[in-house]
Each structure stands twice: as structure tokens, then as C-alpha cells.
Amino acid sequence: REKIANCGEPLGHKVAIDCTDTGVTINFLGELQSADNILGPWNNVANTSPYAAPAANGAKFYRAVE
């Protein structure tokens, strides 16, 4: 498995979210899913990493899965 900067633990299914001027950029390994509620239902996001999510009204939840 790949490692972060070739040192440390395997990447696994990590998610990193960074703020931008228009929303957030999500870097992830595995497949990215999103939901409007933390309990789901979860939907696959068709984009590959990184994913640019626009700012939206209300909450949005993301997770990476195999």
C-alpha cells in the first residue's frame, strides 16, 4: 500500500477537506460518497480525487469507502 510521503501509516480511506473561495476541495482515497444527513442515505460522487464541492445552504457530509 502507498504511504503518505513514504513514511507513516498506509493511506487507507482518508479524506482531507480544504476551504476554497467558492466551497471546498476534497482529496480522498477509495470512493467518495455524500449525504445530506449523517445517517444517510449515502450516494456515490462520480468525480475522482480531488473533488471540488461548491458552497451550499445547509449541511453536506462526505466519506470515503472501498
All heavy atoms as an XYZ file, in Angstrom:
490
protein
N       0.832     -1.192      0.000
C       0.000      0.000      0.000
C       0.870      1.247      0.000
O       1.971      1.244      0.516
C      -0.882     -0.018      1.234
C      -1.836     -1.200      1.249
C      -2.752     -1.096      2.396
N      -3.878     -0.307      1.938
C      -4.980     -0.151      2.618
N      -5.107     -0.692      3.790
N      -5.959      0.570      2.161
N       0.313      2.309     -0.556
C       1.030      3.585     -0.569
C       1.097      4.158      0.837
O       0.285      3.855      1.692
C       0.309      4.583     -1.466
C       0.344      4.215     -2.925
C      -0.366      5.257     -3.738
O       0.008      6.436     -3.631
O      -1.298      4.897     -4.464
N       2.080      4.998      1.044
C       2.198      5.686      2.324
C       2.294      7.175      2.078
O       2.742      7.616      1.031
C       3.437      5.208      3.093
C       3.322      3.754      3.516
C       4.480      3.369      4.384
C       4.306      1.930      4.849
N       5.341      1.547      5.768
N       1.867      7.953      3.059
C       1.942      9.402      2.947
C       3.410      9.810      3.012
O       4.098      9.510      3.978
C       1.140     10.081      4.067
C      -0.346      9.715      3.923
C       1.346     11.592      4.061
C      -1.205     10.168      5.064
N       3.899     10.467      1.965
C       5.287     10.937      1.873
C       6.273      9.807      2.156
O       7.351     10.033      2.679
C       5.525     12.101      2.827
N       5.885      8.559      1.822
C       6.729      7.386      2.015
C       7.161      7.182      3.456
O       8.166      6.555      3.717
C       7.942      7.432      1.090
C       7.527      7.225     -0.343
O       6.629      6.446     -0.624
N       8.161      7.933     -1.250
N       6.438      7.731      4.395
C       6.705      7.461      5.803
C       5.385      7.565      6.549
O       4.501      8.318      6.165
C       7.730      8.414      6.393
S       7.247     10.121      6.390
N       5.229      6.780      7.567
C       3.979      6.793      8.312
C       3.090      5.643      7.909
O       3.530      4.666      7.321
N       1.826      5.779      8.208
C       0.884      4.695      8.009
C       0.365      4.635      6.585
O       0.439      5.619      5.846
C      -0.277      4.857      8.984
C      -1.093      6.106      8.735
C      -2.184      6.296      9.758
O      -1.874      6.715     10.867
O      -3.350      6.022      9.420
N      -0.178      3.481      6.164
C      -0.788      3.393      4.839
C      -1.926      4.403      4.707
O      -2.569      4.762      5.689
C      -1.334      1.961      4.794
C      -0.535      1.222      5.804
C      -0.198      2.225      6.875
N      -2.194      4.836      3.471
C      -3.194      5.867      3.240
C      -4.608      5.423      3.621
O      -5.387      6.205      4.120
C      -3.174      6.294      1.768
C      -1.934      7.058      1.338
C      -1.945      7.270     -0.164
C      -1.831      8.379      2.053
N      -4.985      4.174      3.370
C      -6.314      3.713      3.737
C      -7.395      4.516      3.025
O      -7.274      4.845      1.862
N      -8.453      4.869      3.730
C      -9.567      5.619      3.143
C      -9.653      6.976      3.820
O     -10.614      7.304      4.487
C     -10.873      4.838      3.289
C     -10.813      3.567      2.542
N     -10.897      3.521      1.172
C     -10.625      2.303      2.946
C     -10.772      2.276      0.780
N     -10.608      1.523      1.828
N      -8.647      7.757      3.652
C      -8.568      9.062      4.294
C      -9.227     10.126      3.442
O      -9.285     10.021      2.229
C      -7.117      9.409      4.569
C      -6.470      8.372      5.478
C      -5.260      8.918      6.134
C      -4.588      7.870      6.954
N      -4.981      7.839      8.320
N      -9.703     11.163      4.114
C     -10.334     12.296      3.454
C      -9.686     13.560      3.996
O      -9.506     13.698      5.198
C     -11.854     12.326      3.740
C     -12.487     13.570      3.160
C     -12.528     11.080      3.202
N      -9.313     14.468      3.112
C      -8.790     15.777      3.503
C      -9.652     16.834      2.828
O      -9.887     16.768      1.624
C      -7.336     15.930      3.087
N     -10.124     17.803      3.613
C     -11.000     18.850      3.090
C     -10.351     20.206      3.318
O      -9.960     20.524      4.435
C     -12.383     18.794      3.771
C     -13.022     17.424      3.523
C     -13.282     19.907      3.251
C     -14.319     17.206      4.256
N     -10.216     20.967      2.248
C      -9.622     22.300      2.305
C     -10.613     23.331      1.794
O     -11.277     23.106      0.779
C      -8.351     22.364      1.454
C      -7.271     21.428      1.963
O      -6.896     21.552      3.140
O      -6.815     20.582      1.177
N     -10.713     24.471      2.475
C     -11.593     25.562      2.052
C     -11.028     26.265      0.829
O      -9.826     26.428      0.698
C     -11.748     26.582      3.181
S     -12.697     25.971      4.566
N     -11.936     26.671     -0.069
C     -11.572     27.493     -1.221
C     -12.478     28.723     -1.217
O     -13.361     28.832     -0.375
C     -11.755     26.719     -2.546
O     -13.145     26.457     -2.728
C     -10.983     25.410     -2.551
N     -12.294     29.605     -2.180
C     -13.137     30.801     -2.267
C     -14.586     30.474     -2.608
O     -15.495     31.223     -2.282
C     -12.583     31.768     -3.313
C     -11.274     32.396     -2.881
O     -11.001     32.436     -1.661
O     -10.520     32.846     -3.761
N     -14.803     29.328     -3.281
C     -16.145     29.002     -3.746
C     -16.761     27.774     -3.070
O     -17.865     27.371     -3.412
C     -16.134     28.753     -5.264
O     -15.219     27.695     -5.546
C     -15.732     30.014     -6.016
N     -16.059     27.155     -2.137
C     -16.559     25.955     -1.461
C     -15.428     25.214     -0.789
O     -14.659     25.800     -0.038
N     -15.288     23.927     -1.100
C     -14.202     23.124     -0.544
C     -13.638     22.204     -1.618
O     -14.309     21.871     -2.595
C     -14.671     22.268      0.662
C     -15.089     23.137      1.824
C     -15.776     21.306      0.278
N     -12.387     21.785     -1.425
C     -11.763     20.767     -2.247
C     -11.553     19.556     -1.368
O     -10.994     19.664     -0.275
C     -10.415     21.249     -2.818
O     -10.662     22.373     -3.655
C      -9.740     20.159     -3.630
N     -12.027     18.392     -1.834
C     -11.937     17.163     -1.062
C     -10.981     16.211     -1.766
O     -11.201     15.841     -2.918
C     -13.319     16.498     -0.919
C     -14.312     17.486     -0.292
C     -13.210     15.214     -0.102
C     -15.739     17.018     -0.319
N      -9.897     15.848     -1.082
C      -8.970     14.837     -1.571
C      -9.274     13.555     -0.815
O      -9.472     13.581      0.405
C      -7.526     15.262     -1.332
C      -7.126     16.391     -2.245
O      -6.863     16.177     -3.412
N      -7.104     17.608     -1.722
N      -9.291     12.429     -1.518
C      -9.696     11.183     -0.871
C      -9.097      9.983     -1.572
O      -8.644     10.066     -2.714
C     -11.230     11.056     -0.891
C     -11.811     11.065     -2.276
C     -12.058      9.873     -2.933
C     -12.082     12.252     -2.930
C     -12.578      9.873     -4.218
C     -12.605     12.260     -4.214
C     -12.845     11.070     -4.855
N      -9.087      8.867     -0.868
C      -8.718      7.579     -1.438
C      -9.931      6.673     -1.333
O     -10.709      6.776     -0.392
C      -7.548      6.967     -0.682
C      -6.237      7.716     -0.832
C      -5.180      7.122      0.067
C      -5.782      7.675     -2.277
N     -10.103      5.793     -2.282
C     -11.293      4.959     -2.315
C     -12.343      5.652     -3.164
O     -12.028      6.342     -4.125
N     -13.595      5.496     -2.784
C     -14.705      6.141     -3.494
C     -15.362      7.150     -2.567
O     -15.633      6.852     -1.412
C     -15.724      5.086     -3.933
C     -16.802      5.652     -4.819
C     -17.606      4.552     -5.488
O     -17.285      3.380     -5.318
O     -18.562      4.900     -6.180
N     -15.621      8.349     -3.083
C     -16.236      9.401     -2.284
C     -17.749      9.282     -2.348
O     -18.322      9.094     -3.412
C     -15.797     10.773     -2.794
C     -16.232     11.964     -1.943
C     -15.515     11.936     -0.591
C     -15.951     13.263     -2.670
N     -18.372      9.378     -1.165
C     -19.830      9.392     -1.077
C     -20.267     10.642     -0.340
O     -19.522     11.185      0.471
C     -20.338      8.155     -0.320
C     -20.083      6.862     -1.045
C     -20.678      5.680     -0.307
O     -20.795      5.684      0.906
N     -21.046      4.658     -1.064
N     -21.503     11.091     -0.623
C     -22.050     12.268      0.053
C     -23.466     11.980      0.521
O     -24.144     11.089      0.006
C     -22.042     13.484     -0.877
O     -22.959     13.289     -1.927
N     -23.894     12.749      1.524
C     -25.256     12.640      2.055
C     -25.656     13.986      2.631
O     -24.811     14.778      3.050
C     -25.339     11.566      3.126
N     -26.958     14.234      2.665
C     -27.471     15.459      3.291
C     -27.675     15.273      4.791
O     -27.832     16.245      5.516
C     -28.799     15.861      2.646
C     -28.623     16.275      1.191
O     -27.552     16.807      0.849
O     -29.558     16.064      0.403
N     -27.658     14.022      5.251
C     -27.844     13.684      6.658
C     -26.747     12.710      7.049
O     -26.414     11.812      6.269
C     -29.223     13.034      6.842
C     -29.543     12.708      8.270
O     -28.806     11.993      8.942
N     -30.673     13.204      8.740
N     -26.181     12.848      8.234
C     -25.079     11.985      8.663
C     -25.476     10.509      8.666
O     -24.641      9.626      8.518
C     -24.541     12.431     10.051
C     -23.220     11.727     10.375
C     -25.564     12.170     11.134
C     -22.074     12.173      9.572
N     -26.763     10.218      8.796
C     -27.240      8.841      8.811
C     -27.515      8.286      7.409
O     -27.856      7.128      7.250
C     -28.504      8.733      9.669
C     -28.336      9.134     11.140
C     -29.671      9.090     11.862
C     -27.307      8.248     11.824
N     -27.384      9.152      6.386
C     -27.610      8.716      5.021
C     -28.990      9.092      4.548
O     -29.689      9.836      5.229
N     -29.374      8.645      3.396
C     -28.672      7.683      2.555
C     -27.437      8.300      1.887
O     -27.395      9.502      1.626
C     -29.707      7.299      1.505
C     -30.571      8.514      1.382
C     -30.619      9.108      2.768
N     -26.440      7.454      1.639
C     -25.190      7.881      1.022
C     -25.242      7.608     -0.472
O     -25.720      6.570     -0.906
C     -24.011      7.140      1.654
C     -23.816      7.546      3.085
C     -24.381      6.967      4.179
C     -23.042      8.640      3.555
N     -23.990      7.633      5.316
C     -23.162      8.675      4.949
C     -22.258      9.603      2.932
C     -22.528      9.621      5.733
C     -21.614     10.540      3.717
C     -21.752     10.548      5.102
N     -24.736      8.568     -1.263
C     -24.716      8.448     -2.720
C     -23.286      8.570     -3.215
O     -22.509      9.391     -2.704
C     -25.556      9.560     -3.361
C     -26.999      9.475     -2.924
O     -27.652      8.470     -3.144
N     -27.482     10.523     -2.273
N     -22.920      7.775     -4.221
C     -21.591      7.869     -4.811
C     -21.431      9.194     -5.536
O     -22.354      9.667     -6.190
C     -21.353      6.728     -5.794
C     -21.297      5.383     -5.103
O     -20.960      5.288     -3.929
N     -21.628      4.339     -5.826
N     -20.256      9.782     -5.386
C     -19.908     11.005     -6.108
C     -19.111     10.565     -7.331
O     -18.157      9.816     -7.215
C     -19.072     11.954     -5.216
C     -18.634     13.171     -5.998
C     -19.878     12.373     -4.002
N     -19.529     10.986     -8.508
C     -18.962     10.487     -9.761
C     -17.541     10.977    -10.021
O     -16.828     10.376    -10.803
C     -19.857     10.871    -10.931
N     -17.122     12.051     -9.374
C     -15.803     12.629     -9.647
C     -14.692     11.842     -8.965
O     -14.908     11.183     -7.974
C     -15.755     14.077     -9.176
C     -16.710     14.946     -9.948
O     -17.825     14.555    -10.231
N     -16.274     16.125    -10.295
N     -13.497     11.961     -9.516
C     -12.320     11.368     -8.889
C     -11.612     12.439     -8.079
O     -11.892     13.621     -8.212
C     -11.366     10.787     -9.952
O     -11.018     11.818    -10.864
C     -12.012      9.649    -10.716
N     -10.678     12.016     -7.233
C      -9.956     12.938     -6.368
C      -9.014     13.812     -7.181
O      -8.365     13.313     -8.105
C      -9.158     12.147     -5.340
O      -8.550     12.997     -4.411
N      -8.948     15.095     -6.869
C      -9.741     15.841     -5.892
C     -11.119     16.184     -6.426
O     -11.329     16.287     -7.638
C      -8.923     17.101     -5.646
C      -8.199     17.338     -6.924
C      -7.928     15.964     -7.502
N     -12.056     16.369     -5.516
C     -13.428     16.729     -5.847
C     -13.694     18.144     -5.340
O     -13.448     18.437     -4.178
C     -14.390     15.742     -5.193
C     -15.849     16.102     -5.365
C     -16.468     15.993     -6.596
C     -16.602     16.549     -4.286
C     -17.810     16.315     -6.758
C     -17.943     16.877     -4.436
C     -18.535     16.758     -5.670
O     -19.851     17.085     -5.823
N     -14.177     19.014     -6.214
C     -14.493     20.398     -5.843
C     -15.985     20.483     -5.530
O     -16.812     20.266     -6.409
C     -14.134     21.357     -6.971
N     -16.304     20.740     -4.274
C     -17.703     20.846     -3.851
C     -18.045     22.316     -3.661
O     -17.388     23.017     -2.890
C     -17.926     20.084     -2.552
N     -19.058     22.819     -4.359
C     -19.439     24.224     -4.205
C     -20.079     24.465     -2.841
O     -20.626     23.548     -2.220
C     -20.447     24.440     -5.332
C     -21.008     23.092     -5.606
C     -19.911     22.110     -5.309
N     -20.012     25.701     -2.385
C     -20.684     26.074     -1.141
C     -22.185     25.901     -1.338
O     -22.720     26.198     -2.396
C     -20.354     27.510     -0.773
N     -22.847     25.368     -0.316
C     -24.285     25.126     -0.410
C     -24.959     25.539      0.889
O     -24.318     25.615      1.932
C     -24.543     23.647     -0.685
N     -26.244     25.810      0.804
C     -27.009     26.089      2.012
C     -27.248     24.764      2.729
O     -27.590     23.774      2.106
C     -28.347     26.740      1.668
C     -28.167     28.114      1.059
O     -27.188     28.792      1.345
N     -29.088     28.511      0.215
N     -27.086     24.750      4.043
C     -27.307     23.531      4.799
C     -26.062     22.672      4.883
O     -25.018     22.990      4.326
N     -26.205     21.568      5.572
C     -25.070     20.667      5.797
C     -24.927     19.669      4.656
O     -25.902     19.292      4.004
C     -25.263     19.916      7.108
N     -23.696     19.232      4.414
C     -23.409     18.168      3.462
C     -22.315     17.317      4.115
O     -21.379     17.847      4.697
C     -22.913     18.763      2.152
C     -22.870     17.792      1.010
C     -24.261     17.506      0.504
C     -24.230     16.804     -0.837
N     -25.570     16.547     -1.331
N     -22.431     16.006      4.012
C     -21.498     15.092      4.641
C     -20.816     14.260      3.574
O     -21.429     13.892      2.574
C     -22.238     14.184      5.637
C     -22.921     14.956      6.720
C     -24.222     15.388      6.562
C     -22.246     15.284      7.889
C     -24.868     16.113      7.561
C     -22.867     16.016      8.883
C     -24.178     16.435      8.719
N     -19.526     13.954      3.799
C     -18.742     13.185      2.850
C     -17.993     12.085      3.590
O     -17.601     12.253      4.739
C     -17.725     14.083      2.119
C     -18.388     15.095      1.217
C     -18.714     16.364      1.689
C     -18.700     14.772     -0.097
C     -19.337     17.285      0.873
C     -19.319     15.700     -0.930
C     -19.628     16.945     -0.441
O     -20.239     17.851     -1.258
N     -17.775     10.956      2.877
C     -16.953      9.874      3.413
C     -16.323      9.140      2.248
O     -16.817      9.171      1.113
C     -17.781      8.914      4.252
C     -18.776      8.086      3.456
C     -19.585      7.184      4.349
N     -20.492      6.340      3.561
C     -21.367      5.519      4.087
N     -21.488      5.421      5.413
N     -22.130      4.776      3.317
N     -15.190      8.481      2.517
C     -14.527      7.656      1.518
C     -14.720      6.195      1.906
O     -14.575      5.829      3.070
C     -13.037      7.988      1.451
N     -15.084      5.366      0.925
C     -15.293      3.941      1.142
C     -14.546      3.158      0.065
O     -14.124      3.720     -0.927
C     -16.799      3.571      1.112
C     -17.549      4.283      2.224
C     -17.417      3.907     -0.230
N     -14.412      1.843      0.278
C     -13.766      0.996     -0.739
C     -14.675      0.809     -1.915
O     -15.857      0.800     -1.830
C     -13.436     -0.357     -0.147
C     -12.239     -0.316      0.721
C     -11.813     -1.717      1.148
O     -12.335     -2.723      0.636
O     -10.945     -1.785      1.990
